[in-house]
Amino acid sequence: MIPVTILTGFLGAGKTTLLRRILSEQHGQRIAVIENEFGPENIDNELLIQDQDEQIIELSNGCVCCTVRGDLMDTLNQLYTRRESGEIQFDRVILETTGMANPGPVCQTFFMDDNIATHYRLDAVITVVDAKHGMKTLDQQAESQAQIGFADRILISKKDLVSEAEYEALRQRILRINPRAQISSVHFGEADIQELLNLGGFNLDTALSIDPAFMDEISTHSHGHEHPHEHDHHCTESCDHDDHGHTHAAHNDDIGAFVFRSTKPFDPERLEDFLGGITQVFGPDLLRYKGVLYLKGSNRRMLFQGVHMMMGAEPGKPWLANEKPETKMVFIGRKLPQAIFMQGLEQCLATKAKPRTSPLR
């Protein structure tokens, strides 16, 4: 299957700079780039060696670029057909979204169409955040919160333009929105391309071994969705000026995260009914959710994840003899009623351990 990386970030964050860096480096990989905002300004002109009227663009280092003018599924299918015929060659795909885009519909493309799901594997969503304007963008643009909520890896650019305190305040806010994504600052001239590929963010077997350290951190930082921004060691005296882009008003971010944990097993039928219900009701606001499930009657952990109303699960590794089974679930979404989720999941726990076959497959 062809791995696909979605590159997103709000206008001016630096995602196109990162893309140019990937395309100009001789990394030995043939990459097909899909751009969903057409125009020569998206990739340096010296990289293009083709006729701008064509949808498939040849790049100087052997990569190809698609400018999406139609449906993304059609473009992906066309790319695969031309690859199979030998007309073009590539090993992976990087899809750069427009700065205003919500990555959700793009992610769903790889699960909705059987043909695409057969040939392509969604690897990860990488989101670039501007350190200098990130706070202001998060305050004013709901799409930027969604971009962070969907991310498997978050790169903070332009750190050199802010103080350490301002950077840490932004990092903490991003952490509250999405505690499961790795966050790091990046200098695009020194970015290790290999660290941005093969992340396995949508791979159930490798991506859902939830790190206990980050689970502890989210438990500390994410009790709900309102996070007053008070004067503390993360702020400077001038943090309400225009350059910093925010004031000391509460950051009531629409996107937030919470965790459910339990050492009691789930009743598989009740859990399946509950998850089916919440995805029908809250699906449009559920950005990413995933977890490791402890199910009654099973000696294996169940690996589970979803995007909006589309979810899946598959058996993972067996519980070891010296290992205490435990459920860990993370939900990231827009104004989700945390109490309803937590109470509902509690009611899905089994009262007695009775062997049975799990319906979650």
Disulfide bonds with the S-S distance in Angstrom:
none
